[in-house]
């Protein structure tokens, strides 16, 4: 074959492409004619069997080309996957507005039950409530603080005025100032130091410190009472007898709660673990202790000035009550700050700003702190008294009925006001009463009432304050006895009071961590941040493998 007879390759490709396109056009024309025949030349509507026949008569390739037709073309049909319903006649505007849609296969039949959706979790907004809680308590505390500041300032003025006067009263006041102020200031500084020492020791070695606080408080109160009895003065003897009796009760309590020490130590260890993520969490405690020390210094000057005013005993009692409420509010402000930071970490995994939480505790939640500070100590003291009566009723049926009735009343009141409520106040912004009820309801729903009711972490923090107060009494009483024995009993009482209050402020941090651990576990026990400590304790109590100390001296006829 010659070179002139050869056809270029690109000419064959073009002819082949044109032939293919002509065949495609012919196929499309035949498809249109066939569809017209199937439709019978009538209206647009048709029955499903007709569409099915059309679908069966067309090949796969033809069907794919038919589906690629323009949606506005009247030859475009939609084939249903099942059912016998009539396809509605499309209107003219809808033919132009309808978007191309690919036919979807029918969904598979699901014979399984649809799972129930999980209950809705609390929204993040609920953790950032902007409402002020317990506004009436907040207003009352602010008014009380204004009156207290005015009274303290006036009494300081009267004290300075009395010192500047040249009279016998001025000489007596100078002597009181000389032998009164240094000892109380020393007790304040010593109590702050002891408070930080207790807190640091509990954070470093909680297992050892639980034993140490229980028995050192017994030893220190006993030593302070014996020291005051040695002075052989009526007033100091009375204070000494009270301390000795308290030390005896303290020792009996330490023996009684010995089986609970192991679990208490474990809870301390678990609850203090988040503190490593918040190195500035102790700053609110520093601020509260600094403010407490300054207010204590002014307060003692006001007590000295009250000696130069009308009704000194009444004025001093009012000053003592005001100081107790103010110091308790300071402690609960630190408690709310720590509770806010730690509870948000447990509930949402958030690392909140300590300064912001401190500001929130001083503003929006201050009313709840004021109300709780006013009622929680009284409620817990009456509850302890009712429990003591229930333990000591003996065989007297009337005494048993009275003690049991008092205990039931205090248990009911305790639901409306308890220290566990501060966690939900800090986390959710609830009022004090509502938070107390909700928290106790959580404990009841999780069957944790017996665990939290037998918890001794609150007692450990309380006894640390008692121990600090007793140490302050020993130091101040020995100092005052060498200078002015007549002031020994009065200064000893003030030193114990100041030492207790300042140490309780410092111990607010570990106490708040323990409360957060219990309450946040009850709120969400499946949180990955909690281990099996509480469930194992519950299982042991239910199975009888870990039996707590039974209530002693219950009459046999009531035991069954």
DOSEMAR-308838 format. One line per 5 residues: number of its first residue (from 1); their letters; for each residue x, y, z of C-alpha. Coordinates in nm, 2 decimals. Last residue first. Layout:
REM residues N
NUM) a) X Y Z ~ ...
END
This chain:
REM residues 560
560) xxxxx) -3.52 -0.44 11.73 ~ -3.30 -0.20 11.92 ~ -3.59 -0.03 12.09 ~ -3.65 -0.30 12.35 ~ -3.28 -0.35 12.38
555) xxxxx) -3.21 0.01 12.50 ~ -2.96 0.20 12.29 ~ -2.65 0.25 12.50 ~ -2.41 0.31 12.21 ~ -2.50 0.41 11.86
550) xxxxx) -2.32 0.16 11.64 ~ -1.97 0.23 11.51 ~ -1.95 0.18 11.14 ~ -1.97 -0.17 10.98 ~ -1.75 -0.23 10.68
545) xxxxx) -1.82 -0.58 10.54 ~ -2.20 -0.54 10.59 ~ -2.29 -0.59 10.23 ~ -2.46 -0.25 10.20 ~ -2.17 -0.07 10.39
540) xxxxx) -1.91 -0.24 10.17 ~ -2.10 -0.15 9.85 ~ -2.14 0.21 9.95 ~ -1.76 0.24 10.03 ~ -1.68 0.08 9.70
535) xxxxx) -1.90 0.32 9.52 ~ -1.74 0.62 9.71 ~ -1.38 0.53 9.63 ~ -1.44 0.39 9.28 ~ -1.28 0.67 9.09
530) xxxxx) -1.40 1.02 9.00 ~ -1.25 1.23 8.73 ~ -1.41 1.02 8.46 ~ -1.76 1.15 8.56 ~ -2.01 0.87 8.60
525) xxxxx) -2.12 0.98 8.94 ~ -2.26 1.31 8.81 ~ -2.44 1.53 9.06 ~ -2.36 1.30 9.35 ~ -2.00 1.30 9.26
520) xxxxx) -2.01 1.68 9.24 ~ -2.16 1.70 9.59 ~ -1.91 1.46 9.75 ~ -1.59 1.59 9.59 ~ -1.70 1.96 9.62
515) xxxxx) -1.75 1.92 9.99 ~ -1.40 1.77 10.03 ~ -1.25 2.06 9.83 ~ -1.44 2.31 10.04 ~ -1.30 2.17 10.37
510) xxxxx) -0.95 2.17 10.23 ~ -0.97 2.54 10.14 ~ -1.17 2.67 10.44 ~ -0.89 2.56 10.67 ~ -0.73 2.91 10.67
505) xxxxx) -1.06 3.07 10.77 ~ -1.11 2.81 11.05 ~ -0.76 2.90 11.18 ~ -0.85 3.27 11.21 ~ -1.17 3.19 11.40
500) xxxxx) -1.02 2.94 11.65 ~ -0.72 3.15 11.74 ~ -0.94 3.46 11.79 ~ -1.18 3.28 12.02 ~ -0.90 3.11 12.22
495) xxxxx) -0.71 3.43 12.26 ~ -1.02 3.62 12.37 ~ -1.10 3.35 12.63 ~ -0.74 3.35 12.75 ~ -0.73 3.73 12.77
490) xxxxx) -1.04 3.73 13.00 ~ -0.91 3.45 13.22 ~ -0.56 3.59 13.26 ~ -0.64 3.96 13.31 ~ -0.61 3.96 13.69
485) xxxxx) -0.28 3.77 13.67 ~ -0.10 4.08 13.53 ~ 0.25 4.04 13.39 ~ 0.38 3.69 13.47 ~ 0.03 3.54 13.44
480) xxxxx) -0.03 3.73 13.11 ~ 0.25 3.55 12.93 ~ 0.16 3.20 13.05 ~ -0.20 3.27 12.97 ~ -0.11 3.40 12.62
475) xxxxx) 0.10 3.10 12.52 ~ -0.13 2.83 12.66 ~ -0.44 3.01 12.53 ~ -0.30 3.04 12.18 ~ -0.22 2.67 12.18
470) xxxxx) -0.58 2.60 12.29 ~ -0.72 2.82 12.01 ~ -0.50 2.65 11.75 ~ -0.63 2.31 11.88 ~ -0.99 2.42 11.86
465) xxxxx) -0.94 2.55 11.51 ~ -0.79 2.21 11.41 ~ -1.08 2.05 11.59 ~ -1.33 2.22 11.35 ~ -1.14 2.12 11.04
460) xxxxx) -1.13 1.76 11.17 ~ -1.50 1.77 11.26 ~ -1.59 1.89 10.91 ~ -1.38 1.61 10.77 ~ -1.56 1.36 10.99
455) xxxxx) -1.82 1.22 10.74 ~ -2.09 1.01 10.91 ~ -2.37 1.20 10.76 ~ -2.20 1.22 10.42 ~ -2.17 0.84 10.40
450) xxxxx) -2.52 0.77 10.55 ~ -2.68 1.01 10.31 ~ -2.51 0.87 10.00 ~ -2.79 0.66 9.87 ~ -2.75 0.84 9.53
445) xxxxx) -3.11 0.97 9.53 ~ -3.07 1.07 9.90 ~ -2.75 1.26 9.84 ~ -2.90 1.44 9.55 ~ -3.20 1.54 9.76
440) xxxxx) -2.96 1.67 10.02 ~ -2.80 1.89 9.76 ~ -3.13 2.01 9.62 ~ -3.26 2.10 9.97 ~ -2.95 2.29 10.07
435) xxxxx) -2.92 2.47 9.73 ~ -3.28 2.58 9.76 ~ -3.22 2.72 10.11 ~ -2.90 2.90 10.02 ~ -3.02 3.05 9.70
430) xxxxx) -2.89 2.90 9.38 ~ -2.60 3.04 9.17 ~ -2.53 2.71 8.99 ~ -2.17 2.64 9.08 ~ -2.10 2.86 9.39
425) xxxxx) -2.44 2.81 9.54 ~ -2.43 2.44 9.45 ~ -2.11 2.39 9.64 ~ -2.22 2.61 9.93 ~ -2.51 2.38 10.00
420) xxxxx) -2.29 2.12 10.16 ~ -2.26 2.34 10.47 ~ -2.62 2.27 10.57 ~ -2.95 2.46 10.59 ~ -3.29 2.34 10.48
415) xxxxx) -3.20 1.97 10.51 ~ -3.06 2.03 10.86 ~ -3.40 2.15 10.98 ~ -3.54 1.80 10.92 ~ -3.25 1.63 11.09
410) xxxxx) -3.29 1.88 11.38 ~ -3.65 1.78 11.43 ~ -3.58 1.41 11.42 ~ -3.30 1.45 11.67 ~ -3.52 1.65 11.91
405) xxxxx) -3.79 1.39 11.88 ~ -3.54 1.10 11.95 ~ -3.40 1.29 12.25 ~ -3.75 1.35 12.39 ~ -3.86 0.99 12.34
400) xxxxx) -3.55 0.85 12.49 ~ -3.58 1.08 12.79 ~ -3.93 0.96 12.84 ~ -3.82 0.59 12.81 ~ -3.54 0.62 13.06
395) xxxxx) -3.30 0.33 12.99 ~ -3.01 0.55 12.88 ~ -3.07 0.88 12.70 ~ -2.70 0.95 12.66 ~ -2.66 0.87 12.29
390) xxxxx) -2.97 1.05 12.17 ~ -2.88 1.35 12.39 ~ -2.55 1.37 12.22 ~ -2.72 1.35 11.88 ~ -2.95 1.64 11.98
385) xxxxx) -2.64 1.84 12.09 ~ -2.47 1.77 11.76 ~ -2.78 1.88 11.57 ~ -2.80 2.20 11.78 ~ -2.44 2.28 11.70
380) xxxxx) -2.49 2.21 11.33 ~ -2.80 2.43 11.32 ~ -2.62 2.72 11.50 ~ -2.31 2.70 11.29 ~ -2.52 2.68 10.97
375) xxxxx) -2.75 2.97 11.05 ~ -2.56 3.30 11.04 ~ -2.28 3.20 10.81 ~ -2.52 3.04 10.57 ~ -2.72 3.37 10.55
370) xxxxx) -2.41 3.58 10.50 ~ -2.26 3.34 10.24 ~ -2.59 3.33 10.06 ~ -2.59 3.71 10.04 ~ -2.23 3.71 9.92
365) xxxxx) -2.31 3.50 9.62 ~ -2.34 3.78 9.36 ~ -2.07 4.01 9.50 ~ -1.78 3.88 9.71 ~ -1.82 3.53 9.58
360) xxxxx) -1.82 3.65 9.22 ~ -1.51 3.85 9.28 ~ -1.34 3.54 9.42 ~ -1.45 3.34 9.12 ~ -1.31 3.60 8.88
355) xxxxx) -0.98 3.61 9.07 ~ -0.96 3.23 9.07 ~ -1.00 3.21 8.69 ~ -1.16 2.89 8.59 ~ -1.00 2.57 8.47
350) xxxxx) -1.29 2.39 8.31 ~ -1.35 2.02 8.30 ~ -1.72 2.08 8.30 ~ -1.86 1.93 8.63 ~ -1.54 1.85 8.81
345) xxxxx) -1.34 2.16 8.71 ~ -1.64 2.38 8.75 ~ -1.68 2.23 9.10 ~ -1.32 2.31 9.19 ~ -1.32 2.67 9.09
340) xxxxx) -1.66 2.75 9.23 ~ -1.60 2.56 9.55 ~ -1.27 2.74 9.61 ~ -1.43 3.08 9.58 ~ -1.74 2.98 9.78
335) xxxxx) -1.52 2.85 10.07 ~ -1.31 3.17 10.07 ~ -1.63 3.37 10.09 ~ -1.74 3.12 10.36 ~ -1.44 3.19 10.58
330) xxxxx) -1.49 3.56 10.55 ~ -1.86 3.53 10.63 ~ -1.76 3.33 10.94 ~ -1.52 3.60 11.05 ~ -1.79 3.87 11.01
325) xxxxx) -2.05 3.66 11.20 ~ -1.81 3.59 11.49 ~ -1.68 3.95 11.50 ~ -2.04 4.09 11.52 ~ -2.12 3.84 11.80
320) xxxxx) -1.81 3.95 12.00 ~ -1.88 4.32 11.94 ~ -2.24 4.27 12.07 ~ -2.11 4.10 12.38 ~ -1.85 4.38 12.44
315) xxxxx) -2.12 4.64 12.41 ~ -2.34 4.46 12.66 ~ -2.06 4.41 12.91 ~ -1.94 4.78 12.88 ~ -2.28 4.93 12.95
310) xxxxx) -2.19 5.30 12.90 ~ -1.84 5.38 12.77 ~ -1.48 5.38 12.89 ~ -1.45 5.00 12.90 ~ -1.59 5.00 12.54
305) xxxxx) -1.26 5.17 12.43 ~ -1.07 4.85 12.52 ~ -1.31 4.65 12.32 ~ -1.28 4.89 12.03 ~ -0.90 4.85 12.04
300) xxxxx) -0.96 4.48 12.02 ~ -1.18 4.53 11.71 ~ -0.93 4.74 11.53 ~ -0.66 4.47 11.55 ~ -0.92 4.20 11.46
295) xxxxx) -1.03 4.39 11.15 ~ -0.67 4.41 11.04 ~ -0.61 4.03 11.10 ~ -0.94 3.94 10.93 ~ -0.85 4.15 10.62
290) xxxxx) -0.52 3.97 10.60 ~ -0.68 3.63 10.66 ~ -0.94 3.70 10.39 ~ -0.68 3.81 10.14 ~ -0.46 3.51 10.21
285) xxxxx) -0.76 3.28 10.18 ~ -0.85 3.44 9.84 ~ -0.49 3.37 9.73 ~ -0.50 2.99 9.81 ~ -0.63 2.90 9.46
280) xxxxx) -0.33 3.06 9.29 ~ -0.16 2.73 9.20 ~ -0.47 2.59 9.04 ~ -0.39 2.26 8.86 ~ -0.21 2.11 9.17
275) xxxxx) -0.53 2.18 9.37 ~ -0.72 1.92 9.17 ~ -0.57 1.63 9.39 ~ -0.71 1.77 9.72 ~ -1.04 1.57 9.69
270) xxxxx) -0.87 1.23 9.64 ~ -0.63 1.26 9.93 ~ -0.89 1.41 10.17 ~ -1.14 1.14 10.08 ~ -0.87 0.87 10.15
265) xxxxx) -0.80 1.02 10.49 ~ -1.17 1.02 10.58 ~ -1.20 0.66 10.47 ~ -0.92 0.55 10.70 ~ -1.03 0.77 10.99
260) xxxxx) -1.38 0.62 11.00 ~ -1.30 0.33 11.23 ~ -1.14 0.57 11.48 ~ -1.46 0.78 11.51 ~ -1.54 0.67 11.86
255) xxxxx) -1.19 0.69 12.00 ~ -1.15 1.05 11.88 ~ -1.50 1.13 12.01 ~ -1.40 1.01 12.36 ~ -1.09 1.22 12.35
250) xxxxx) -1.28 1.53 12.24 ~ -1.54 1.48 12.52 ~ -1.26 1.46 12.77 ~ -1.09 1.77 12.62 ~ -1.42 1.96 12.64
245) xxxxx) -1.44 1.88 13.01 ~ -1.08 2.00 13.06 ~ -1.15 2.32 12.87 ~ -1.46 2.40 13.07 ~ -1.28 2.34 13.40
240) xxxxx) -0.99 2.57 13.29 ~ -1.23 2.86 13.20 ~ -1.39 2.83 13.55 ~ -1.05 2.80 13.72 ~ -0.93 3.11 13.54
235) xxxxx) -1.22 3.31 13.67 ~ -1.19 3.18 14.03 ~ -0.81 3.22 14.05 ~ -0.59 2.92 14.14 ~ -0.34 2.98 13.86
230) xxxxx) -0.29 2.60 13.82 ~ -0.64 2.56 13.69 ~ -0.55 2.77 13.39 ~ -0.26 2.54 13.31 ~ -0.48 2.23 13.35
225) xxxxx) -0.73 2.37 13.10 ~ -0.46 2.46 12.85 ~ -0.30 2.11 12.88 ~ -0.64 1.93 12.83 ~ -0.72 2.15 12.53
220) xxxxx) -0.38 2.08 12.38 ~ -0.39 1.70 12.43 ~ -0.74 1.66 12.29 ~ -0.67 1.89 12.00 ~ -0.35 1.69 11.94
215) xxxxx) -0.55 1.37 11.93 ~ -0.79 1.45 11.65 ~ -0.55 1.68 11.47 ~ -0.27 1.41 11.46 ~ -0.49 1.13 11.34
210) xxxxx) -0.63 1.33 11.05 ~ -0.28 1.48 10.99 ~ -0.11 1.15 10.92 ~ -0.35 1.05 10.63 ~ -0.36 1.40 10.50
205) xxxxx) 0.02 1.43 10.44 ~ 0.10 1.72 10.21 ~ -0.24 1.90 10.18 ~ -0.32 1.84 10.55 ~ 0.03 1.97 10.65
200) xxxxx) -0.01 2.29 10.44 ~ -0.36 2.36 10.59 ~ -0.25 2.30 10.94 ~ 0.06 2.52 10.90 ~ -0.14 2.79 10.73
195) xxxxx) -0.38 2.80 11.03 ~ -0.10 2.78 11.28 ~ 0.06 3.09 11.13 ~ -0.27 3.28 11.13 ~ -0.34 3.17 11.49
190) xxxxx) 0.01 3.29 11.61 ~ -0.05 3.63 11.45 ~ -0.39 3.67 11.61 ~ -0.26 3.54 11.95 ~ 0.02 3.79 11.94
185) xxxxx) -0.22 4.07 11.87 ~ -0.43 3.95 12.16 ~ -0.13 3.94 12.39 ~ 0.00 4.28 12.28 ~ -0.34 4.46 12.33
180) xxxxx) -0.43 4.35 12.68 ~ -0.14 4.42 12.92 ~ -0.05 4.77 12.80 ~ -0.40 4.87 12.68 ~ -0.55 4.75 13.01
175) xxxxx) -0.29 4.95 13.20 ~ -0.36 5.26 12.99 ~ -0.73 5.22 13.05 ~ -0.68 5.20 13.43 ~ -0.46 5.52 13.42
170) xxxxx) -0.73 5.70 13.21 ~ -1.00 5.60 13.46 ~ -0.79 5.74 13.74 ~ -0.77 6.07 13.56 ~ -0.55 6.27 13.33
165) xxxxx) -0.74 6.25 13.00 ~ -0.54 6.14 12.69 ~ -0.62 5.77 12.75 ~ -0.99 5.83 12.78 ~ -1.00 6.02 12.45
160) xxxxx) -0.80 5.74 12.28 ~ -1.06 5.49 12.41 ~ -1.35 5.70 12.31 ~ -1.22 5.74 11.96 ~ -1.16 5.37 11.94
155) xxxxx) -1.52 5.32 12.06 ~ -1.65 5.56 11.78 ~ -1.45 5.38 11.51 ~ -1.57 5.04 11.63 ~ -1.93 5.16 11.64
150) xxxxx) -1.91 5.31 11.29 ~ -1.75 5.00 11.15 ~ -2.01 4.78 11.32 ~ -2.30 4.99 11.20 ~ -2.17 4.98 10.84
145) xxxxx) -2.11 4.61 10.87 ~ -2.45 4.54 11.01 ~ -2.61 4.74 10.72 ~ -2.40 4.53 10.47 ~ -2.50 4.21 10.65
140) xxxxx) -2.87 4.30 10.64 ~ -2.85 4.39 10.27 ~ -2.68 4.06 10.18 ~ -2.93 3.87 10.39 ~ -3.21 4.04 10.21
135) xxxxx) -3.05 3.97 9.87 ~ -3.03 3.60 9.92 ~ -2.86 3.53 9.58 ~ -2.77 3.79 9.33 ~ -2.85 3.68 8.98
130) xxxxx) -2.58 3.65 8.71 ~ -2.60 3.28 8.67 ~ -2.30 3.13 8.49 ~ -2.33 2.76 8.55 ~ -2.69 2.76 8.43
125) xxxxx) -2.57 2.91 8.10 ~ -2.35 2.60 8.04 ~ -2.67 2.40 8.00 ~ -2.76 2.12 8.24 ~ -2.77 1.79 8.06
120) xxxxx) -3.07 1.68 7.86 ~ -3.18 1.33 7.94 ~ -3.04 1.07 7.69 ~ -3.24 1.00 7.38 ~ -3.45 0.68 7.40
115) xxxxx) -3.33 0.42 7.15 ~ -3.56 0.36 6.85 ~ -3.69 0.01 6.87 ~ -3.56 -0.23 6.61 ~ -3.77 -0.32 6.30
110) xxxxx) -3.60 -0.08 6.07 ~ -3.71 -0.11 5.70 ~ -3.45 0.02 5.47 ~ -3.50 0.36 5.32 ~ -3.63 0.36 4.96
105) xxxxx) -3.37 0.45 4.70 ~ -3.34 0.82 4.62 ~ -3.41 0.95 4.27 ~ -3.18 1.24 4.19 ~ -3.33 1.58 4.21
100) xxxxx) -3.30 1.87 3.97 ~ -3.43 2.19 4.13 ~ -3.79 2.28 4.06 ~ -3.85 2.65 3.98 ~ -3.91 2.60 3.60
95) xxxxx) -4.15 2.31 3.63 ~ -4.30 2.47 3.94 ~ -4.41 2.78 3.75 ~ -4.60 2.57 3.49 ~ -4.79 2.35 3.74
90) xxxxx) -4.69 1.99 3.80 ~ -4.97 1.73 3.78 ~ -4.95 1.52 4.09 ~ -4.79 1.18 4.08 ~ -5.06 0.92 4.16
85) xxxxx) -4.99 0.70 4.45 ~ -4.93 0.33 4.39 ~ -4.64 0.27 4.62 ~ -4.27 0.20 4.54 ~ -3.95 0.34 4.41
80) xxxxx) -4.11 0.63 4.23 ~ -4.01 0.72 3.87 ~ -3.98 1.09 3.80 ~ -4.04 1.19 3.44 ~ -3.86 1.44 3.21
75) xxxxx) -4.04 1.45 2.88 ~ -4.19 1.79 2.97 ~ -3.84 1.93 2.96 ~ -3.79 2.17 3.26 ~ -3.58 1.91 3.45
70) xxxxx) -3.33 1.90 3.15 ~ -3.26 1.54 3.05 ~ -2.99 1.35 3.24 ~ -3.23 1.10 3.37 ~ -3.31 0.99 3.02
65) xxxxx) -2.95 0.93 2.95 ~ -2.92 0.71 3.26 ~ -3.24 0.53 3.15 ~ -3.11 0.47 2.81 ~ -2.79 0.31 2.94
60) xxxxx) -2.98 0.09 3.18 ~ -3.22 -0.02 2.92 ~ -3.57 0.11 2.89 ~ -3.88 -0.11 2.88 ~ -3.88 -0.18 3.25
55) xxxxx) -3.88 0.18 3.34 ~ -4.16 0.26 3.10 ~ -4.35 -0.03 3.24 ~ -4.30 0.10 3.59 ~ -4.41 0.45 3.49
50) xxxxx) -4.73 0.29 3.34 ~ -4.78 0.09 3.65 ~ -4.76 0.41 3.86 ~ -5.04 0.58 3.69 ~ -5.02 0.89 3.47
45) xxxxx) -5.07 1.26 3.49 ~ -4.93 1.48 3.20 ~ -5.23 1.47 2.99 ~ -5.30 1.26 2.67 ~ -5.08 1.16 2.38
40) xxxxx) -5.09 0.80 2.49 ~ -4.82 0.86 2.76 ~ -4.66 0.54 2.65 ~ -4.66 0.65 2.28 ~ -4.50 0.99 2.37
35) xxxxx) -4.24 0.80 2.57 ~ -4.16 0.58 2.27 ~ -4.12 0.88 2.05 ~ -3.89 1.05 2.29 ~ -3.68 0.74 2.32
30) xxxxx) -3.65 0.70 1.95 ~ -3.53 1.06 1.92 ~ -3.27 1.00 2.19 ~ -3.14 0.69 2.02 ~ -3.11 0.88 1.69
25) xxxxx) -2.91 1.15 1.87 ~ -2.68 0.90 2.02 ~ -2.62 0.73 1.69 ~ -2.53 1.06 1.53 ~ -2.29 1.14 1.82
20) xxxxx) -2.12 0.80 1.77 ~ -2.08 0.85 1.39 ~ -1.93 1.20 1.45 ~ -1.68 1.06 1.70 ~ -1.58 0.78 1.46
15) xxxxx) -1.53 1.02 1.18 ~ -1.31 1.24 1.40 ~ -1.10 0.95 1.52 ~ -1.05 0.82 1.16 ~ -0.93 1.17 1.05
10) xxxxx) -0.68 1.19 1.34 ~ -0.51 0.87 1.24 ~ -0.42 1.00 0.89 ~ -0.55 0.79 0.60 ~ -0.28 0.59 0.40
5) xxxxx) -0.35 0.57 0.02 ~ -0.09 0.84 -0.07 ~ 0.19 0.64 0.12 ~ 0.14 0.34 -0.10 ~ 0.00 0.00 0.00
END
